């Protein structure tokens, strides 16, 4: 008897469908794993970037918080050279000698400022504050012992240098010379506690060296760069309501700085021979400091005090 094998077509199709279903599951699972891996990689990369960015920001903050550096150097018995350096512009410098009124200087946003300061005889306390363009400041405090030696003060007046030398004991002699020409020095016998010498200014920029020696052999030397030009003029008056400021120069003024009491200093650029302005008085005591500069960098300072009732 012939046997006929019977095959159920549905069963065949079912087995085939199972294989396709399993394959689809594997494909979907693989895709999920890939997406998960990409997500982990992206998260890690973002975290790395964020940490790197934060570190850069921190470095920037640290760098922006650097402070001006203040150093001093003793030039002679009665003179201190102040130097302020910074990686950013310096806006202003204020220094106080003992209990005297603070003196404020504009930094003109420069990265290095030098200032020569005369110290009185005796024990001296010097306080210095420097502020940069971001308002970050640093301070310096120092004490100095100034021995009894001749004191030399130089002023530029009407095309000449007025050298005033003072001492507690008699000055033996004073001599001066320009630049490195010490062999051509001019010397004067004094034999007094005070002497005023007028020195003709050379045209252009030169270095004046002046030496004073007292009768006990104590010596003071002062060296200063001199520009062959007259200093600007500034006069301050008041009408009882305001200070009236008038400044002028024989060539051109370049800038004026005005400070009333402890208020913030006002600086204005100028490009003319004459300049006038007013500053309103405050009730009570008013202390005004005005500094004017000409185009060659020479300056003149005027300080006045007035009490408004």
C-alpha positions as CSV (number, residue, x, y, z in Angstrom):
1,X,0.0,0.0,0.0
2,X,1.3,3.3,-0.9
3,X,1.8,5.6,2.0
4,X,1.2,9.3,1.4
5,X,3.1,11.6,3.7
6,X,1.0,14.4,4.9
7,X,2.6,17.7,5.6
8,X,0.8,20.4,7.5
9,X,1.6,23.7,5.7
10,X,0.7,25.8,8.7
11,X,3.3,24.1,10.8
12,X,6.0,24.8,8.2
13,X,5.0,28.5,8.0
14,X,5.0,28.7,11.8
15,X,8.6,27.5,12.2
16,X,9.8,29.9,9.5
17,X,8.0,32.8,11.3
18,X,9.7,31.9,14.5
19,X,13.1,32.3,12.9
20,X,12.2,35.7,11.4
21,X,10.9,36.9,14.8
22,X,14.0,35.9,16.6
23,X,16.1,37.7,14.0
24,X,14.1,40.8,14.4
25,X,14.5,40.8,18.2
26,X,18.2,40.4,17.8
27,X,18.4,43.4,15.4
28,X,16.3,45.6,17.7
29,X,18.5,44.6,20.7
30,X,21.6,45.4,18.7
31,X,20.2,48.8,17.8
32,X,19.3,49.5,21.4
33,X,22.9,48.6,22.5
34,X,24.3,50.9,19.8
35,X,22.1,53.8,20.9
36,X,23.0,53.2,24.6
37,X,26.7,53.1,23.6
38,X,26.4,56.4,21.7
39,X,24.6,57.9,24.7
40,X,27.4,56.9,27.1
41,X,30.0,58.2,24.7
42,X,28.2,61.6,24.3
43,X,27.7,61.9,28.1
44,X,31.4,61.2,28.7
45,X,32.5,63.7,26.0
46,X,30.1,66.4,27.4
47,X,31.4,65.8,31.0
48,X,35.0,66.1,29.8
49,X,34.2,69.3,27.9
50,X,32.4,70.8,30.9
51,X,35.3,70.0,33.3
52,X,37.8,71.4,30.8
53,X,35.7,74.5,30.4
54,X,35.3,74.9,34.2
55,X,39.1,74.6,34.6
56,X,39.7,77.2,31.9
57,X,37.2,79.5,33.6
58,X,38.9,79.0,37.0
59,X,42.2,79.8,35.4
60,X,40.8,82.9,33.9
61,X,39.4,84.0,37.3
62,X,42.6,83.4,39.1
63,X,44.5,85.3,36.5
64,X,42.1,88.3,36.6
65,X,42.6,88.5,40.4
66,X,46.3,89.2,40.2
67,X,47.3,92.3,42.1
68,X,49.6,95.2,41.4
69,X,53.2,94.7,42.6
70,X,54.6,97.5,44.7
71,X,58.4,97.8,45.3
72,X,60.5,100.5,46.8
73,X,64.2,101.4,46.4
74,X,66.2,103.7,48.6
75,X,67.9,106.2,46.2
76,X,69.7,108.1,49.0
77,X,69.2,109.1,52.6
78,X,66.0,111.1,52.0
79,X,64.6,109.7,48.7
80,X,62.6,106.6,47.9
81,X,61.8,105.3,44.4
82,X,58.4,103.7,44.2
83,X,57.8,101.2,41.4
84,X,54.4,99.6,40.6
85,X,54.1,96.9,38.0
86,X,51.1,94.9,36.9
87,X,49.8,92.6,34.0
88,X,46.9,95.0,33.6
89,X,46.5,98.8,33.5
90,X,47.1,100.7,36.8
91,X,44.3,103.3,37.4
92,X,45.7,105.1,40.4
93,X,48.3,105.2,43.2
94,X,47.9,106.8,46.6
95,X,50.7,107.2,49.1
96,X,50.8,108.7,52.6
97,X,53.9,109.9,54.6
98,X,53.4,109.7,58.3
99,X,50.1,111.4,59.1
100,X,50.1,113.8,56.2
101,X,47.3,114.2,53.7
102,X,47.3,111.3,51.1
103,X,48.7,112.1,47.7
104,X,47.0,110.5,44.7
105,X,48.6,109.9,41.3
106,X,46.9,108.7,38.1
107,X,48.3,105.5,36.7
108,X,47.1,106.4,33.2
109,X,46.3,102.7,32.7
110,X,50.0,102.0,32.3
111,X,51.5,98.6,33.4
112,X,54.5,100.2,35.1
113,X,54.6,103.4,37.2
114,X,57.6,105.0,38.9
115,X,57.5,107.8,41.4
116,X,60.3,109.5,43.4
117,X,59.3,110.5,46.9
118,X,61.2,112.8,49.3
119,X,61.2,111.6,52.9
120,X,61.4,114.0,56.0
121,X,64.2,113.6,58.5
122,X,63.5,111.1,61.3
123,X,61.4,107.9,61.6
124,X,59.2,107.8,58.5
125,X,56.1,105.6,57.9
126,X,55.2,105.2,54.2
127,X,51.9,103.7,53.1
128,X,51.2,103.0,49.4
129,X,48.0,101.7,47.7
130,X,47.8,100.8,44.0
131,X,44.6,100.0,42.1
132,X,44.2,98.5,38.7
133,X,41.5,99.1,36.0
134,X,39.3,96.3,37.5
135,X,39.3,97.9,41.0
136,X,41.7,95.2,42.4
137,X,44.2,96.9,44.8
138,X,47.3,96.0,46.8
139,X,49.0,97.8,49.7
140,X,52.5,98.4,51.0
141,X,53.7,99.6,54.4
142,X,57.2,100.5,55.2
143,X,59.2,102.4,57.8
144,X,62.5,104.2,57.2
145,X,65.1,106.0,59.2
146,X,66.2,109.2,57.5
147,X,69.5,110.4,58.9
148,X,70.4,114.1,59.2
149,X,71.8,114.8,55.8
150,X,71.3,117.7,53.3
151,X,68.0,117.6,51.6
152,X,67.7,118.6,47.9
153,X,64.5,119.8,46.3
154,X,64.3,120.5,42.5
155,X,61.7,122.7,40.9
156,X,61.3,123.9,37.3
157,X,60.6,127.6,37.1
158,X,60.6,129.8,34.0
159,X,63.0,127.8,31.9
160,X,65.4,127.1,34.9
161,X,65.8,124.5,37.6
162,X,65.6,125.9,41.1
163,X,67.7,123.6,43.4
164,X,67.0,124.3,47.1
165,X,69.4,122.6,49.5
166,X,68.7,122.6,53.3
167,X,70.5,121.1,56.3
168,X,70.5,121.2,60.1
169,X,74.2,122.0,60.0
170,X,76.1,124.2,57.5
171,X,76.4,123.0,53.9
172,X,80.0,123.0,52.8
173,X,79.4,123.0,49.0
174,X,76.9,122.1,46.2
175,X,77.9,120.9,42.8
176,X,75.9,119.9,39.7
177,X,76.5,118.5,36.2
178,X,74.4,117.2,33.3
179,X,74.2,113.7,32.1
180,X,77.6,111.9,32.5
181,X,79.7,115.0,32.3
182,X,81.0,115.1,35.9
183,X,84.3,116.5,34.7
184,X,82.4,119.6,33.8
185,X,80.7,120.0,37.1
186,X,80.1,123.4,38.6
187,X,80.8,123.7,42.3
188,X,79.7,126.5,44.8
189,X,80.9,127.0,48.4
190,X,77.9,127.6,50.7
191,X,78.7,127.7,54.4
192,X,75.1,128.1,55.3
193,X,72.1,125.9,56.3
194,X,70.2,126.8,53.2
195,X,71.0,127.5,49.6
196,X,69.0,128.2,46.4
197,X,70.7,127.7,43.1
198,X,69.2,128.5,39.7
199,X,70.4,126.2,36.9
200,X,69.8,126.9,33.2
201,X,67.9,124.1,31.5
202,X,69.3,122.5,28.4
203,X,67.1,122.1,25.4
204,X,65.7,118.6,25.0
205,X,65.7,115.8,27.6
206,X,68.8,115.5,29.9
207,X,69.7,114.1,33.3
208,X,70.6,116.6,36.0
209,X,72.9,115.4,38.8
210,X,73.3,117.6,41.9
211,X,75.4,116.8,45.0
212,X,75.3,118.6,48.4
213,X,77.9,118.0,51.2
214,X,77.7,119.4,54.7
215,X,80.6,120.5,56.9
216,X,80.7,117.0,58.5
217,X,81.1,115.3,55.2
218,X,77.5,113.9,54.9
219,X,76.6,113.8,51.3
220,X,73.3,113.8,49.4
221,X,73.0,113.2,45.7
222,X,69.9,113.7,43.6
223,X,69.5,112.7,40.0
224,X,66.5,113.7,37.9
225,X,65.5,113.7,34.2
226,X,64.7,117.2,33.0
227,X,62.8,118.2,29.9
228,X,63.6,121.6,28.5
229,X,60.2,123.1,28.9
230,X,58.2,125.2,31.3
231,X,55.8,123.6,33.7
232,X,52.0,124.4,33.2
233,X,50.3,126.8,35.6
234,X,47.2,126.2,37.7
235,X,45.3,128.7,39.9
236,X,42.3,127.9,42.2
237,X,39.9,130.4,43.7
238,X,36.4,130.1,45.2
239,X,33.2,132.2,45.2
240,X,31.9,130.5,48.3
241,X,29.8,128.0,46.3
242,X,32.4,126.3,44.1
243,X,36.1,126.1,43.4
244,X,37.1,127.9,40.2
245,X,40.1,126.2,38.4
246,X,42.2,127.9,35.7
247,X,45.1,126.2,34.0
248,X,47.3,127.2,31.2
249,X,50.6,126.2,29.4
250,X,52.8,128.1,26.9
251,X,52.4,125.2,24.4
252,X,49.5,122.8,25.2
253,X,47.9,121.2,28.2
254,X,47.3,117.4,27.9
255,X,45.4,116.4,31.0
256,X,43.9,117.6,34.3
257,X,43.2,115.5,37.5
258,X,40.8,116.7,40.1
259,X,40.2,115.2,43.6
260,X,37.8,116.7,46.1
261,X,38.0,115.3,49.7
262,X,37.8,111.5,49.5
263,X,35.8,111.4,46.3
264,X,36.9,109.5,43.2
265,X,39.5,111.4,41.1
266,X,38.2,113.0,37.9
267,X,40.6,112.9,35.0
268,X,40.0,114.8,31.7
269,X,42.0,114.9,28.5
270,X,42.8,118.4,27.2
271,X,44.3,119.6,24.0
272,X,44.5,123.4,24.4
273,X,46.6,126.1,26.0
274,X,44.0,127.2,28.5
275,X,41.4,125.3,30.5
276,X,38.8,126.4,33.1
277,X,36.3,124.4,35.1
278,X,34.4,124.6,38.4
279,X,33.9,122.1,41.3
280,X,30.9,122.5,43.6
281,X,31.7,122.8,47.3
282,X,30.4,120.3,49.8
283,X,29.1,121.4,53.2
284,X,31.9,121.6,55.8
285,X,35.6,121.3,55.0
286,X,36.6,121.0,51.4
287,X,40.1,119.8,50.4
288,X,40.9,120.0,46.6
289,X,43.9,118.7,44.8
290,X,44.4,119.6,41.1
291,X,47.2,118.3,38.9
292,X,47.7,119.5,35.3
293,X,50.0,118.1,32.7
294,X,51.4,119.6,29.5
295,X,52.2,117.7,26.3
296,X,55.8,117.1,27.4
297,X,54.6,115.3,30.6
298,X,55.6,118.1,33.0
299,X,53.0,118.7,35.7
300,X,52.0,121.2,38.4
301,X,50.0,120.4,41.5
302,X,47.9,122.8,43.5
303,X,46.2,122.0,46.8
304,X,43.7,124.2,48.6
305,X,41.3,124.0,51.6
306,X,38.0,125.9,52.1
307,X,35.3,125.4,54.7
308,X,31.7,126.0,53.5
309,X,29.4,127.1,56.4
